[in-house]
Amino acid sequence: MSAHDIKLTDEVQVPHGGWSGKIRILSIVALLGAVLSGMGYMADHRQFAFSFLVPFLFFLTLALGGLFFVMSQHLIRAGWSVALRRIPETLAMTVGAFLALFAVVALGAHDLFHWTHADAVAHDALLQHKEPWLNFGFWIVRAVFYFLVWSLIASYFYRASVKQDGTRDPGTTVAMQRRAAPFMILFALSLSFMGFDWIMSLDPHWFSTIFGVYIFAGAALSAMAFITLVILWLRREGWLTATIQDTHLKDMGRMMFAFSVFWGYIAFSQFFLIWYGNIPEETLWYLARFEGSWLGVSFLLAAGHFIVPFVVLMSRASKNRPEVIGFMALWILLMHYLDLYWLVMPVLHQAGISFHWMDAACLVGVGAIFLLVFVRLLGSKPMVPVGDPRLSESLGLDNDY
């Protein structure tokens, strides 16, 4: 069966104005979040900087995880995921919105990063040694480069896929497959250095060579969880009920299971190597997260981010139940947010976990902007890559094992 012969029983594109109500609600929530965040900035700009950084990283890593999903599927020439691929393609396209939001992070850099203080650098030999890399000007240049790489890669795959909807040219698929490998290398390097620049340098005396992989694992896993929730939401709204089937959800459950294991492996490897080496400049970072109530968060992450998904998603029966997969997708997103909170907030609240109303305000504000961009993009084009020659393979997916 060729792409021209495919007959979809679902409507795959939202009529003009069909989601205007959802977009209006998200716009109001985004505005409300922005107002509350502005009030928070005026009240306590240091708390605001940290409260904003966590949701900024949370939703950005969802977008970057979506970009990874798209590239990986082209890289391995997967056919099973074609029917749902427009969702991660759209997810990846939201990365452009984060360039504007990054201006808020840059505005709060002096409150976030110890190495931006000239007096601190003047009295710290290690910061002087790292100054050629950790200086504000070069930090901004690198950030612009990261966003340029992510935006260009995301735009290429999205626009090529949308164009293929009309041309039905199989050569477009071949071209995307060929470009996936070099793009993946650029993506891996930029994501790793982003983790070093925006998270690890919050404590400039600490270092971990595996930290970039740790951030990648969380990004990939959380993006798969988000894609799963979007599929379930669309099906509940009556969209793509015959196109994206339970078999696709079962495979998304397998992907979440696999990357939960991968995240657990990387997290344990980082901790075990630092614990075994027992070098003060490495262990102090973990010691800060074993103080006060942060110790409870550390154990909750170990159990919630790895053990719970491992036990639940390992079962074949659980992956045959969309409601269980949906619950675990939501749980994984919650754990990903907690993970980023655990990475960032001990720098500000050293005595223990301390939720602030600005944490919620920034989460709502950034989340509403992210969802607003995502929903507008998803509703503007066909929600299925109808021109991909492997769509028939995806529609006939049989994974009953």
C-alpha positions, 0 to 999 in steps of 0.5 A: 500500500502506498501513501496515496492509497491510505484511507484514514477513518479519523479526521486528522486536522482541527477545523479552523477555530476548533480549539479557540476555546482552549487557546483562549483559556491557556492565554488567560492562564499564561497572562495570570502566571506572568502577572504573579511571576512579575509580582514575585520578582519585585518581592524577592528577585533571588527566590524568583530566579530559582523558582523560574529556572526549575519550570523553565528547565522542566518544559524545555527538557520536554521539548528537547526530549521530543526532538530526540524522539523524532531524530531517533525514529528517523535514525533507526528508520522506525515505522511503528511510530509514524502515526504519532510522530507529528506530536513529538515533531510539534513538541520539538517546535516549542523550543523556539519559545524558550529563547524568549523565556531564557531572557528571564533566566539571563536577567537573574543570572547574578542571583543564580550563579556564584561565578557571576560575582567578580568579588567571588572570582577574585578570591577563589582560585578554582573560579579563576581557573574556570573563568575562560568558560564561566564568564557571562558573555561567553555563557550568553553566546553559548546559550544562543548557539544551543537554541540556534542548533535546537531550533534549526534541527526541530524546524527542519524535521517539522517543515520537511514532514509537513511539506511531505503531507502534500508532496507524498515524496518518499525521498523526503523520508530518506533525506530525514533519515540521512540527516538524523545521525549528524543532527543527533551528534550536535544535539547530544553535545549541545544538550550536555553542555546546556546541563553543565552551563545552566544546572551544574554551574549553580555549584561551580566547584562541583563537576560530573562528567556523566551529568549531561547524560543524566539530563538527557535521560530525564529529558527523553523519559519525560518527553515520552510521558508527555507524548503519551498523555497527549495521545490519551487526551486526543483520544478522549477528545475524539481525535485519532481514535482509530489512527493511534491505537492501543498498540501504539500506547503499549509501545510508548509504555515499553519506551517509558519502561526502558528509559526509566531503567536507563535513568536509574542506571545513569543516576546510580552510576553517577552517585556510586562513582562519586561515593566510591571516589570519596573526593571532597569537591565531588561528595559535597554536592551530594552531602548537601542533598542528604541534609535535612528534608532533602534526604527524604527527597533523595530517597523519594526520587530513587523510589519514584523515578525508578522503582515505581515505573520499573515495577508497574511498567514491567508487567505486560498486563499494565501496558495493555491498560491505557489508564495505567500507562496514562497514570504512569506517564503523569507520575513520571512527569511529576518525578521529573519536575521533582528531580529538577527541583532537587538539582536546583533548589538546594543551592538556595534552600540549604537547610531543606526543601521549602516550597514557595508560592512563586514556585507554583506561579512560575510553573503555571506561567511557563507551563501555560506558555508552553502548552499555548504554543504546543496546542496552536501548532498541533491544531494548525497542521494535520496531526498525522504525517499523512504523506509518510510512505511508512504510515500504512505500516504504522496503522497496521501495527501488531505488537500483541506480545 
